[in-house]
């Protein structure tokens, strides 16, 4: 069981390409490909998430450009 005040989780099991992760008495599926190759059932893992501001900006600009192209009225 995970400490209620931590960012630590336990790898409960694997189901095909998913890891079943336990966190605060709940479980959720997480893509196995995003975990370290050596992770195994019972391992305690810690998630550290960061926002990629540059990639977010690029994606936003791309979506705005596509929307402009899509919704531009023909003359």
Secondary structure, 3 states (H helix, E strand, C coil): CCCCCCCEEEEEEEECCEEEEEECCEEEEEEHHHCCCCCCCCCEEECCCCCCHHHHHHHHHHHHHHHHHHHCCCC
